Amino acid sequence: MGIFDYFRSKAEPTSASVAKERLQIIVAHERGARQGPNYLPQMQREIIEVIRKYVAIDEKQVQIQLENIDDCSVLELNVTLPD
């Protein structure tokens, strides 16, 4: 191994390693989505309908997340309201 090989090994990551890392992130995200309850999308639509009765919002402005902490489930609702 020459001195130039030592410097080349610290170059930017290869496209294969970047693709592998991105794929791992996607797989982890999909696994997390599968573990969620099947009623969550319907609940999100119903919550959006109720909010729309009072305020004009877009579906993209509502995020719902369910977290399981120990023996407790926490439903987090974030709504971006217009000014």
PDB file of N, CA, C and O in Angstrom:
ATOM      1  N   MET A   1       0.847  -1.178   0.000  1.00  0.00           N
ATOM      2  CA  MET A   1       0.000   0.000   0.000  1.00  0.00           C
ATOM      3  C   MET A   1       0.890   1.238   0.000  1.00  0.00           C
ATOM      4  O   MET A   1       1.714   1.421   0.896  1.00  0.00           O
ATOM      5  N   GLY A   2       0.720   2.064  -0.988  1.00  0.00           N
ATOM      6  CA  GLY A   2       1.519   3.267  -1.097  1.00  0.00           C
ATOM      7  C   GLY A   2       0.890   4.413  -0.333  1.00  0.00           C
ATOM      8  O   GLY A   2      -0.229   4.300   0.169  1.00  0.00           O
ATOM      9  N   ILE A   3       1.583   5.470  -0.253  1.00  0.00           N
ATOM     10  CA  ILE A   3       1.090   6.639   0.469  1.00  0.00           C
ATOM     11  C   ILE A   3      -0.138   7.249  -0.196  1.00  0.00           C
ATOM     12  O   ILE A   3      -1.008   7.789   0.487  1.00  0.00           O
ATOM     13  N   PHE A   4      -0.217   7.166  -1.533  1.00  0.00           N
ATOM     14  CA  PHE A   4      -1.373   7.722  -2.236  1.00  0.00           C
ATOM     15  C   PHE A   4      -2.630   6.892  -2.005  1.00  0.00           C
ATOM     16  O   PHE A   4      -3.733   7.439  -1.970  1.00  0.00           O
ATOM     17  N   ASP A   5      -2.477   5.571  -1.847  1.00  0.00           N
ATOM     18  CA  ASP A   5      -3.628   4.706  -1.554  1.00  0.00           C
ATOM     19  C   ASP A   5      -4.242   5.056  -0.202  1.00  0.00           C
ATOM     20  O   ASP A   5      -5.456   4.959  -0.022  1.00  0.00           O
ATOM     21  N   TYR A   6      -3.417   5.453   0.726  1.00  0.00           N
ATOM     22  CA  TYR A   6      -3.908   5.833   2.050  1.00  0.00           C
ATOM     23  C   TYR A   6      -4.828   7.052   1.965  1.00  0.00           C
ATOM     24  O   TYR A   6      -5.846   7.111   2.654  1.00  0.00           O
ATOM     25  N   PHE A   7      -4.478   8.006   1.137  1.00  0.00           N
ATOM     26  CA  PHE A   7      -5.297   9.212   0.985  1.00  0.00           C
ATOM     27  C   PHE A   7      -6.555   8.962   0.168  1.00  0.00           C
ATOM     28  O   PHE A   7      -7.582   9.592   0.419  1.00  0.00           O
ATOM     29  N   ARG A   8      -6.500   8.061  -0.797  1.00  0.00           N
ATOM     30  CA  ARG A   8      -7.675   7.747  -1.620  1.00  0.00           C
ATOM     31  C   ARG A   8      -8.758   7.017  -0.834  1.00  0.00           C
ATOM     32  O   ARG A   8      -9.941   7.170  -1.137  1.00  0.00           O
ATOM     33  N   SER A   9      -8.388   6.246   0.144  1.00  0.00           N
ATOM     34  CA  SER A   9      -9.373   5.465   0.897  1.00  0.00           C
ATOM     35  C   SER A   9     -10.296   6.350   1.733  1.00  0.00           C
ATOM     36  O   SER A   9     -11.374   5.914   2.136  1.00  0.00           O
ATOM     37  N   LYS A  10      -9.883   7.576   1.993  1.00  0.00           N
ATOM     38  CA  LYS A  10     -10.706   8.485   2.781  1.00  0.00           C
ATOM     39  C   LYS A  10     -11.531   9.416   1.909  1.00  0.00           C
ATOM     40  O   LYS A  10     -12.025  10.438   2.386  1.00  0.00           O
ATOM     41  N   ALA A  11     -11.681   9.080   0.659  1.00  0.00           N
ATOM     42  CA  ALA A  11     -12.469   9.895  -0.265  1.00  0.00           C
ATOM     43  C   ALA A  11     -13.950   9.766   0.082  1.00  0.00           C
ATOM     44  O   ALA A  11     -14.325   9.045   1.007  1.00  0.00           O
ATOM     45  N   GLU A  12     -14.757  10.457  -0.652  1.00  0.00           N
ATOM     46  CA  GLU A  12     -16.204  10.423  -0.406  1.00  0.00           C
ATOM     47  C   GLU A  12     -16.719   8.993  -0.550  1.00  0.00           C
ATOM     48  O   GLU A  12     -16.137   8.192  -1.281  1.00  0.00           O
ATOM     49  N   PRO A  13     -17.810   8.673   0.147  1.00  0.00           N
ATOM     50  CA  PRO A  13     -18.349   7.320   0.065  1.00  0.00           C
ATOM     51  C   PRO A  13     -18.811   6.995  -1.358  1.00  0.00           C
ATOM     52  O   PRO A  13     -19.220   7.872  -2.119  1.00  0.00           O
ATOM     53  N   THR A  14     -18.731   5.719  -1.683  1.00  0.00           N
ATOM     54  CA  THR A  14     -19.134   5.292  -3.022  1.00  0.00           C
ATOM     55  C   THR A  14     -20.645   5.357  -3.154  1.00  0.00           C
ATOM     56  O   THR A  14     -21.369   5.411  -2.160  1.00  0.00           O
ATOM     57  N   SER A  15     -21.104   5.352  -4.382  1.00  0.00           N
ATOM     58  CA  SER A  15     -22.551   5.417  -4.604  1.00  0.00           C
ATOM     59  C   SER A  15     -23.232   4.164  -4.065  1.00  0.00           C
ATOM     60  O   SER A  15     -24.391   4.214  -3.653  1.00  0.00           O
ATOM     61  N   ALA A  16     -22.518   3.042  -4.067  1.00  0.00           N
ATOM     62  CA  ALA A  16     -23.101   1.806  -3.531  1.00  0.00           C
ATOM     63  C   ALA A  16     -23.332   1.921  -2.030  1.00  0.00           C
ATOM     64  O   ALA A  16     -24.370   1.487  -1.531  1.00  0.00           O
ATOM     65  N   SER A  17     -22.380   2.498  -1.306  1.00  0.00           N
ATOM     66  CA  SER A  17     -22.563   2.615   0.143  1.00  0.00           C
ATOM     67  C   SER A  17     -23.662   3.619   0.475  1.00  0.00           C
ATOM     68  O   SER A  17     -24.401   3.430   1.442  1.00  0.00           O
ATOM     69  N   VAL A  18     -23.775   4.689  -0.321  1.00  0.00           N
ATOM     70  CA  VAL A  18     -24.850   5.659  -0.111  1.00  0.00           C
ATOM     71  C   VAL A  18     -26.199   5.014  -0.400  1.00  0.00           C
ATOM     72  O   VAL A  18     -27.156   5.219   0.346  1.00  0.00           O
ATOM     73  N   ALA A  19     -26.282   4.236  -1.475  1.00  0.00           N
ATOM     74  CA  ALA A  19     -27.530   3.547  -1.822  1.00  0.00           C
ATOM     75  C   ALA A  19     -27.912   2.539  -0.742  1.00  0.00           C
ATOM     76  O   ALA A  19     -29.088   2.409  -0.403  1.00  0.00           O
ATOM     77  N   LYS A  20     -26.924   1.827  -0.200  1.00  0.00           N
ATOM     78  CA  LYS A  20     -27.194   0.861   0.869  1.00  0.00           C
ATOM     79  C   LYS A  20     -27.742   1.557   2.107  1.00  0.00           C
ATOM     80  O   LYS A  20     -28.698   1.080   2.720  1.00  0.00           O
ATOM     81  N   GLU A  21     -27.141   2.680   2.474  1.00  0.00           N
ATOM     82  CA  GLU A  21     -27.597   3.426   3.643  1.00  0.00           C
ATOM     83  C   GLU A  21     -29.025   3.932   3.449  1.00  0.00           C
ATOM     84  O   GLU A  21     -29.841   3.846   4.366  1.00  0.00           O
ATOM     85  N   ARG A  22     -29.329   4.455   2.269  1.00  0.00           N
ATOM     86  CA  ARG A  22     -30.678   4.936   1.982  1.00  0.00           C
ATOM     87  C   ARG A  22     -31.690   3.802   2.018  1.00  0.00           C
ATOM     88  O   ARG A  22     -32.795   3.968   2.535  1.00  0.00           O
ATOM     89  N   LEU A  23     -31.316   2.650   1.471  1.00  0.00           N
ATOM     90  CA  LEU A  23     -32.215   1.499   1.484  1.00  0.00           C
ATOM     91  C   LEU A  23     -32.495   1.036   2.915  1.00  0.00           C
ATOM     92  O   LEU A  23     -33.619   0.645   3.231  1.00  0.00           O
ATOM     93  N   GLN A  24     -31.488   1.078   3.770  1.00  0.00           N
ATOM     94  CA  GLN A  24     -31.689   0.699   5.170  1.00  0.00           C
ATOM     95  C   GLN A  24     -32.666   1.646   5.857  1.00  0.00           C
ATOM     96  O   GLN A  24     -33.491   1.215   6.663  1.00  0.00           O
ATOM     97  N   ILE A  25     -32.574   2.922   5.543  1.00  0.00           N
ATOM     98  CA  ILE A  25     -33.498   3.899   6.122  1.00  0.00           C
ATOM     99  C   ILE A  25     -34.921   3.624   5.650  1.00  0.00           C
ATOM    100  O   ILE A  25     -35.859   3.668   6.446  1.00  0.00           O
ATOM    101  N   ILE A  26     -35.085   3.341   4.359  1.00  0.00           N
ATOM    102  CA  ILE A  26     -36.418   3.061   3.806  1.00  0.00           C
ATOM    103  C   ILE A  26     -37.004   1.805   4.428  1.00  0.00           C
ATOM    104  O   ILE A  26     -38.180   1.786   4.794  1.00  0.00           O
ATOM    105  N   VAL A  27     -36.203   0.758   4.552  1.00  0.00           N
ATOM    106  CA  VAL A  27     -36.686  -0.497   5.140  1.00  0.00           C
ATOM    107  C   VAL A  27     -37.091  -0.283   6.593  1.00  0.00           C
ATOM    108  O   VAL A  27     -38.125  -0.796   7.020  1.00  0.00           O
ATOM    109  N   ALA A  28     -36.308   0.455   7.353  1.00  0.00           N
ATOM    110  CA  ALA A  28     -36.651   0.729   8.751  1.00  0.00           C
ATOM    111  C   ALA A  28     -37.950   1.518   8.843  1.00  0.00           C
ATOM    112  O   ALA A  28     -38.772   1.260   9.722  1.00  0.00           O
ATOM    113  N   HIS A  29     -38.138   2.476   7.941  1.00  0.00           N
ATOM    114  CA  HIS A  29     -39.368   3.266   7.933  1.00  0.00           C
ATOM    115  C   HIS A  29     -40.573   2.390   7.609  1.00  0.00           C
ATOM    116  O   HIS A  29     -41.616   2.518   8.250  1.00  0.00           O
ATOM    117  N   GLU A  30     -40.448   1.507   6.629  1.00  0.00           N
ATOM    118  CA  GLU A  30     -41.547   0.623   6.250  1.00  0.00           C
ATOM    119  C   GLU A  30     -41.892  -0.346   7.373  1.00  0.00           C
ATOM    120  O   GLU A  30     -43.067  -0.634   7.599  1.00  0.00           O
ATOM    121  N   ARG A  31     -40.895  -0.849   8.075  1.00  0.00           N
ATOM    122  CA  ARG A  31     -41.160  -1.753   9.203  1.00  0.00           C
ATOM    123  C   ARG A  31     -41.934  -1.033  10.299  1.00  0.00           C
ATOM    124  O   ARG A  31     -42.846  -1.599  10.902  1.00  0.00           O
ATOM    125  N   GLY A  32     -41.566   0.207  10.548  1.00  0.00           N
ATOM    126  CA  GLY A  32     -42.271   0.995  11.563  1.00  0.00           C
ATOM    127  C   GLY A  32     -43.707   1.262  11.162  1.00  0.00           C
ATOM    128  O   GLY A  32     -44.597   1.258  12.012  1.00  0.00           O
ATOM    129  N   ALA A  33     -43.947   1.495   9.879  1.00  0.00           N
ATOM    130  CA  ALA A  33     -45.305   1.760   9.401  1.00  0.00           C
ATOM    131  C   ALA A  33     -46.177   0.513   9.499  1.00  0.00           C
ATOM    132  O   ALA A  33     -47.378   0.616   9.753  1.00  0.00           O
ATOM    133  N   ARG A  34     -45.585  -0.661   9.300  1.00  0.00           N
ATOM    134  CA  ARG A  34     -46.364  -1.901   9.366  1.00  0.00           C
ATOM    135  C   ARG A  34     -46.797  -2.228  10.789  1.00  0.00           C
ATOM    136  O   ARG A  34     -47.826  -2.874  10.989  1.00  0.00           O
ATOM    137  N   GLN A  35     -46.036  -1.798  11.761  1.00  0.00           N
ATOM    138  CA  GLN A  35     -46.357  -2.112  13.148  1.00  0.00           C
ATOM    139  C   GLN A  35     -47.462  -1.218  13.697  1.00  0.00           C
ATOM    140  O   GLN A  35     -47.990  -1.486  14.777  1.00  0.00           O
ATOM    141  N   GLY A  36     -47.815  -0.173  12.983  1.00  0.00           N
ATOM    142  CA  GLY A  36     -48.860   0.733  13.437  1.00  0.00           C
ATOM    143  C   GLY A  36     -50.237   0.099  13.277  1.00  0.00           C
ATOM    144  O   GLY A  36     -50.406  -0.834  12.492  1.00  0.00           O
ATOM    145  N   PRO A  37     -51.209   0.596  14.011  1.00  0.00           N
ATOM    146  CA  PRO A  37     -52.553   0.040  13.902  1.00  0.00           C
ATOM    147  C   PRO A  37     -53.181   0.377  12.554  1.00  0.00           C
ATOM    148  O   PRO A  37     -52.858   1.396  11.944  1.00  0.00           O
ATOM    149  N   ASN A  38     -54.082  -0.489  12.097  1.00  0.00           N
ATOM    150  CA  ASN A  38     -54.679  -0.287  10.775  1.00  0.00           C
ATOM    151  C   ASN A  38     -55.761   0.786  10.776  1.00  0.00           C
ATOM    152  O   ASN A  38     -56.204   1.198   9.704  1.00  0.00           O
ATOM    153  N   TYR A  39     -56.195   1.244  11.925  1.00  0.00           N
ATOM    154  CA  TYR A  39     -57.226   2.279  11.981  1.00  0.00           C
ATOM    155  C   TYR A  39     -56.655   3.691  11.909  1.00  0.00           C
ATOM    156  O   TYR A  39     -57.417   4.652  11.802  1.00  0.00           O
ATOM    157  N   LEU A  40     -55.350   3.837  11.964  1.00  0.00           N
ATOM    158  CA  LEU A  40     -54.739   5.159  12.008  1.00  0.00           C
ATOM    159  C   LEU A  40     -55.022   6.012  10.766  1.00  0.00           C
ATOM    160  O   LEU A  40     -55.329   7.193  10.931  1.00  0.00           O
ATOM    161  N   PRO A  41     -54.938   5.493   9.537  1.00  0.00           N
ATOM    162  CA  PRO A  41     -55.269   6.329   8.369  1.00  0.00           C
ATOM    163  C   PRO A  41     -56.714   6.817   8.370  1.00  0.00           C
ATOM    164  O   PRO A  41     -56.979   7.966   8.017  1.00  0.00           O
ATOM    165  N   GLN A  42     -57.645   5.958   8.762  1.00  0.00           N
ATOM    166  CA  GLN A  42     -59.052   6.363   8.826  1.00  0.00           C
ATOM    167  C   GLN A  42     -59.247   7.422   9.910  1.00  0.00           C
ATOM    168  O   GLN A  42     -59.991   8.383   9.717  1.00  0.00           O
ATOM    169  N   MET A  43     -58.580   7.243  11.041  1.00  0.00           N
ATOM    170  CA  MET A  43     -58.679   8.228  12.114  1.00  0.00           C
ATOM    171  C   MET A  43     -58.145   9.579  11.643  1.00  0.00           C
ATOM    172  O   MET A  43     -58.722  10.619  11.964  1.00  0.00           O
ATOM    173  N   GLN A  44     -57.059   9.571  10.891  1.00  0.00           N
ATOM    174  CA  GLN A  44     -56.496  10.810  10.385  1.00  0.00           C
ATOM    175  C   GLN A  44     -57.484  11.503   9.450  1.00  0.00           C
ATOM    176  O   GLN A  44     -57.657  12.718   9.543  1.00  0.00           O
ATOM    177  N   ARG A  45     -58.134  10.765   8.556  1.00  0.00           N
ATOM    178  CA  ARG A  45     -59.128  11.359   7.652  1.00  0.00           C
ATOM    179  C   ARG A  45     -60.287  11.968   8.430  1.00  0.00           C
ATOM    180  O   ARG A  45     -60.744  13.063   8.103  1.00  0.00           O
ATOM    181  N   GLU A  46     -60.767  11.270   9.460  1.00  0.00           N
ATOM    182  CA  GLU A  46     -61.880  11.779  10.254  1.00  0.00           C
ATOM    183  C   GLU A  46     -61.491  13.026  11.038  1.00  0.00           C
ATOM    184  O   GLU A  46     -62.286  13.960  11.148  1.00  0.00           O
ATOM    185  N   ILE A  47     -60.283  13.050  11.581  1.00  0.00           N
ATOM    186  CA  ILE A  47     -59.818  14.236  12.311  1.00  0.00           C
ATOM    187  C   ILE A  47     -59.719  15.424  11.365  1.00  0.00           C
ATOM    188  O   ILE A  47     -60.097  16.539  11.722  1.00  0.00           O
ATOM    189  N   ILE A  48     -59.212  15.187  10.158  1.00  0.00           N
ATOM    190  CA  ILE A  48     -59.110  16.258   9.164  1.00  0.00           C
ATOM    191  C   ILE A  48     -60.496  16.793   8.815  1.00  0.00           C
ATOM    192  O   ILE A  48     -60.668  18.004   8.673  1.00  0.00           O
ATOM    193  N   GLU A  49     -61.484  15.915   8.676  1.00  0.00           N
ATOM    194  CA  GLU A  49     -62.850  16.352   8.371  1.00  0.00           C
ATOM    195  C   GLU A  49     -63.409  17.237   9.479  1.00  0.00           C
ATOM    196  O   GLU A  49     -64.058  18.245   9.199  1.00  0.00           O
ATOM    197  N   VAL A  50     -63.166  16.872  10.724  1.00  0.00           N
ATOM    198  CA  VAL A  50     -63.661  17.665  11.854  1.00  0.00           C
ATOM    199  C   VAL A  50     -62.984  19.032  11.879  1.00  0.00           C
ATOM    200  O   VAL A  50     -63.651  20.046  12.085  1.00  0.00           O
ATOM    201  N   ILE A  51     -61.679  19.071  11.673  1.00  0.00           N
ATOM    202  CA  ILE A  51     -60.966  20.342  11.680  1.00  0.00           C
ATOM    203  C   ILE A  51     -61.438  21.224  10.537  1.00  0.00           C
ATOM    204  O   ILE A  51     -61.543  22.440  10.698  1.00  0.00           O
ATOM    205  N   ARG A  52     -61.724  20.628   9.383  1.00  0.00           N
ATOM    206  CA  ARG A  52     -62.184  21.402   8.225  1.00  0.00           C
ATOM    207  C   ARG A  52     -63.549  22.046   8.449  1.00  0.00           C
ATOM    208  O   ARG A  52     -63.903  22.992   7.745  1.00  0.00           O
ATOM    209  N   LYS A  53     -64.304  21.561   9.395  1.00  0.00           N
ATOM    210  CA  LYS A  53     -65.593  22.205   9.706  1.00  0.00           C
ATOM    211  C   LYS A  53     -65.374  23.617  10.244  1.00  0.00           C
ATOM    212  O   LYS A  53     -66.237  24.484  10.113  1.00  0.00           O
ATOM    213  N   TYR A  54     -64.211  23.835  10.849  1.00  0.00           N
ATOM    214  CA  TYR A  54     -63.945  25.108  11.503  1.00  0.00           C
ATOM    215  C   TYR A  54     -62.863  25.935  10.808  1.00  0.00           C
ATOM    216  O   TYR A  54     -62.906  27.165  10.831  1.00  0.00           O
ATOM    217  N   VAL A  55     -61.891  25.254  10.188  1.00  0.00           N
ATOM    218  CA  VAL A  55     -60.749  25.946   9.584  1.00  0.00           C
ATOM    219  C   VAL A  55     -60.422  25.269   8.254  1.00  0.00           C
ATOM    220  O   VAL A  55     -60.439  24.043   8.154  1.00  0.00           O
ATOM    221  N   ALA A  56     -60.125  26.073   7.237  1.00  0.00           N
ATOM    222  CA  ALA A  56     -59.716  25.519   5.941  1.00  0.00           C
ATOM    223  C   ALA A  56     -58.252  25.096   6.015  1.00  0.00           C
ATOM    224  O   ALA A  56     -57.356  25.933   6.120  1.00  0.00           O
ATOM    225  N   ILE A  57     -58.026  23.789   5.960  1.00  0.00           N
ATOM    226  CA  ILE A  57     -56.659  23.262   6.011  1.00  0.00           C
ATOM    227  C   ILE A  57     -56.458  22.255   4.885  1.00  0.00           C
ATOM    228  O   ILE A  57     -57.413  21.756   4.290  1.00  0.00           O
ATOM    229  N   ASP A  58     -55.196  21.976   4.613  1.00  0.00           N
ATOM    230  CA  ASP A  58     -54.825  20.974   3.631  1.00  0.00           C
ATOM    231  C   ASP A  58     -54.414  19.711   4.379  1.00  0.00           C
ATOM    232  O   ASP A  58     -53.910  19.791   5.499  1.00  0.00           O
ATOM    233  N   GLU A  59     -54.625  18.548   3.771  1.00  0.00           N
ATOM    234  CA  GLU A  59     -54.259  17.287   4.422  1.00  0.00           C
ATOM    235  C   GLU A  59     -52.780  17.225   4.741  1.00  0.00           C
ATOM    236  O   GLU A  59     -52.385  16.576   5.709  1.00  0.00           O
ATOM    237  N   LYS A  60     -51.959  17.885   3.951  1.00  0.00           N
ATOM    238  CA  LYS A  60     -50.515  17.872   4.165  1.00  0.00           C
ATOM    239  C   LYS A  60     -50.122  18.640   5.425  1.00  0.00           C
ATOM    240  O   LYS A  60     -48.991  18.524   5.898  1.00  0.00           O
ATOM    241  N   GLN A  61     -51.051  19.424   5.968  1.00  0.00           N
ATOM    242  CA  GLN A  61     -50.766  20.217   7.162  1.00  0.00           C
ATOM    243  C   GLN A  61     -51.083  19.460   8.449  1.00  0.00           C
ATOM    244  O   GLN A  61     -50.961  20.017   9.540  1.00  0.00           O
ATOM    245  N   VAL A  62     -51.484  18.207   8.334  1.00  0.00           N
ATOM    246  CA  VAL A  62     -51.818  17.399   9.510  1.00  0.00           C
ATOM    247  C   VAL A  62     -50.919  16.166   9.539  1.00  0.00           C
ATOM    248  O   VAL A  62     -50.869  15.400   8.576  1.00  0.00           O
ATOM    249  N   GLN A  63     -50.214  15.983  10.646  1.00  0.00           N
ATOM    250  CA  GLN A  63     -49.399  14.791  10.840  1.00  0.00           C
ATOM    251  C   GLN A  63     -49.860  14.095  12.109  1.00  0.00           C
ATOM    252  O   GLN A  63     -50.011  14.718  13.161  1.00  0.00           O
ATOM    253  N   ILE A  64     -50.079  12.794  11.990  1.00  0.00           N
ATOM    254  CA  ILE A  64     -50.482  11.991  13.141  1.00  0.00           C
ATOM    255  C   ILE A  64     -49.439  10.903  13.321  1.00  0.00           C
ATOM    256  O   ILE A  64     -49.039  10.243  12.363  1.00  0.00           O
ATOM    257  N   GLN A  65     -49.004  10.723  14.564  1.00  0.00           N
ATOM    258  CA  GLN A  65     -47.995   9.723  14.865  1.00  0.00           C
ATOM    259  C   GLN A  65     -48.400   8.985  16.133  1.00  0.00           C
ATOM    260  O   GLN A  65     -48.827   9.602  17.108  1.00  0.00           O
ATOM    261  N   LEU A  66     -48.268   7.680  16.115  1.00  0.00           N
ATOM    262  CA  LEU A  66     -48.571   6.856  17.279  1.00  0.00           C
ATOM    263  C   LEU A  66     -47.273   6.279  17.808  1.00  0.00           C
ATOM    264  O   LEU A  66     -46.541   5.614  17.074  1.00  0.00           O
ATOM    265  N   GLU A  67     -46.983   6.527  19.070  1.00  0.00           N
ATOM    266  CA  GLU A  67     -45.770   6.013  19.705  1.00  0.00           C
ATOM    267  C   GLU A  67     -46.164   5.089  20.847  1.00  0.00           C
ATOM    268  O   GLU A  67     -47.070   5.390  21.624  1.00  0.00           O
ATOM    269  N   ASN A  68     -45.480   3.977  20.933  1.00  0.00           N
ATOM    270  CA  ASN A  68     -45.693   3.049  22.037  1.00  0.00           C
ATOM    271  C   ASN A  68     -44.541   3.176  23.011  1.00  0.00           C
ATOM    272  O   ASN A  68     -43.398   2.862  22.679  1.00  0.00           O
ATOM    273  N   ILE A  69     -44.844   3.640  24.221  1.00  0.00           N
ATOM    274  CA  ILE A  69     -43.843   3.822  25.262  1.00  0.00           C
ATOM    275  C   ILE A  69     -44.235   2.924  26.427  1.00  0.00           C
ATOM    276  O   ILE A  69     -45.244   3.149  27.097  1.00  0.00           O
ATOM    277  N   ASP A  70     -43.420   1.910  26.649  1.00  0.00           N
ATOM    278  CA  ASP A  70     -43.694   0.902  27.672  1.00  0.00           C
ATOM    279  C   ASP A  70     -45.088   0.312  27.455  1.00  0.00           C
ATOM    280  O   ASP A  70     -45.349  -0.279  26.407  1.00  0.00           O
ATOM    281  N   ASP A  71     -45.986   0.466  28.430  1.00  0.00           N
ATOM    282  CA  ASP A  71     -47.338  -0.082  28.319  1.00  0.00           C
ATOM    283  C   ASP A  71     -48.340   0.957  27.868  1.00  0.00           C
ATOM    284  O   ASP A  71     -49.547   0.736  27.972  1.00  0.00           O
ATOM    285  N   CYS A  72     -47.868   2.082  27.370  1.00  0.00           N
ATOM    286  CA  CYS A  72     -48.750   3.197  27.036  1.00  0.00           C
ATOM    287  C   CYS A  72     -48.579   3.584  25.560  1.00  0.00           C
ATOM    288  O   CYS A  72     -47.463   3.606  25.041  1.00  0.00           O
ATOM    289  N   SER A  73     -49.698   3.887  24.896  1.00  0.00           N
ATOM    290  CA  SER A  73     -49.668   4.382  23.526  1.00  0.00           C
ATOM    291  C   SER A  73     -49.940   5.885  23.541  1.00  0.00           C
ATOM    292  O   SER A  73     -50.877   6.345  24.193  1.00  0.00           O
ATOM    293  N   VAL A  74     -49.127   6.639  22.827  1.00  0.00           N
ATOM    294  CA  VAL A  74     -49.262   8.092  22.772  1.00  0.00           C
ATOM    295  C   VAL A  74     -49.583   8.486  21.334  1.00  0.00           C
ATOM    296  O   VAL A  74     -48.826   8.182  20.412  1.00  0.00           O
ATOM    297  N   LEU A  75     -50.710   9.163  21.153  1.00  0.00           N
ATOM    298  CA  LEU A  75     -51.116   9.649  19.841  1.00  0.00           C
ATOM    299  C   LEU A  75     -50.752  11.121  19.757  1.00  0.00           C
ATOM    300  O   LEU A  75     -51.242  11.936  20.539  1.00  0.00           O
ATOM    301  N   GLU A  76     -49.887  11.459  18.801  1.00  0.00           N
ATOM    302  CA  GLU A  76     -49.429  12.837  18.638  1.00  0.00           C
ATOM    303  C   GLU A  76     -50.049  13.391  17.373  1.00  0.00           C
ATOM    304  O   GLU A  76     -49.957  12.785  16.305  1.00  0.00           O
ATOM    305  N   LEU A  77     -50.682  14.546  17.497  1.00  0.00           N
ATOM    306  CA  LEU A  77     -51.363  15.203  16.385  1.00  0.00           C
ATOM    307  C   LEU A  77     -50.766  16.584  16.203  1.00  0.00           C
ATOM    308  O   LEU A  77     -50.786  17.396  17.128  1.00  0.00           O
ATOM    309  N   ASN A  78     -50.234  16.858  15.022  1.00  0.00           N
ATOM    310  CA  ASN A  78     -49.682  18.171  14.706  1.00  0.00           C
ATOM    311  C   ASN A  78     -50.456  18.754  13.530  1.00  0.00           C
ATOM    312  O   ASN A  78     -50.505  18.166  12.450  1.00  0.00           O
ATOM    313  N   VAL A  79     -51.061  19.926  13.755  1.00  0.00           N
ATOM    314  CA  VAL A  79     -51.839  20.602  12.733  1.00  0.00           C
ATOM    315  C   VAL A  79     -51.259  21.999  12.536  1.00  0.00           C
ATOM    316  O   VAL A  79     -51.142  22.774  13.485  1.00  0.00           O
ATOM    317  N   THR A  80     -50.899  22.307  11.298  1.00  0.00           N
ATOM    318  CA  THR A  80     -50.441  23.655  10.978  1.00  0.00           C
ATOM    319  C   THR A  80     -51.633  24.459  10.520  1.00  0.00           C
ATOM    320  O   THR A  80     -52.189  24.208   9.450  1.00  0.00           O
ATOM    321  N   LEU A  81     -52.032  25.434  11.337  1.00  0.00           N
ATOM    322  CA  LEU A  81     -53.192  26.242  11.030  1.00  0.00           C
ATOM    323  C   LEU A  81     -52.792  27.472  10.209  1.00  0.00           C
ATOM    324  O   LEU A  81     -51.711  28.025  10.413  1.00  0.00           O
ATOM    325  N   PRO A  82     -53.654  27.902   9.285  1.00  0.00           N
ATOM    326  CA  PRO A  82     -53.326  29.098   8.517  1.00  0.00           C
ATOM    327  C   PRO A  82     -53.392  30.341   9.412  1.00  0.00           C
ATOM    328  O   PRO A  82     -54.035  30.326  10.461  1.00  0.00           O
ATOM    329  N   ASP A  83     -52.724  31.407   8.987  1.00  0.00           N
ATOM    330  CA  ASP A  83     -52.708  32.644   9.766  1.00  0.00           C
ATOM    331  C   ASP A  83     -54.057  33.304   9.820  1.00  0.00           C
ATOM    332  O   ASP A  83     -54.205  34.357  10.440  1.00  0.00           O
TER     333      ASP A  83
END
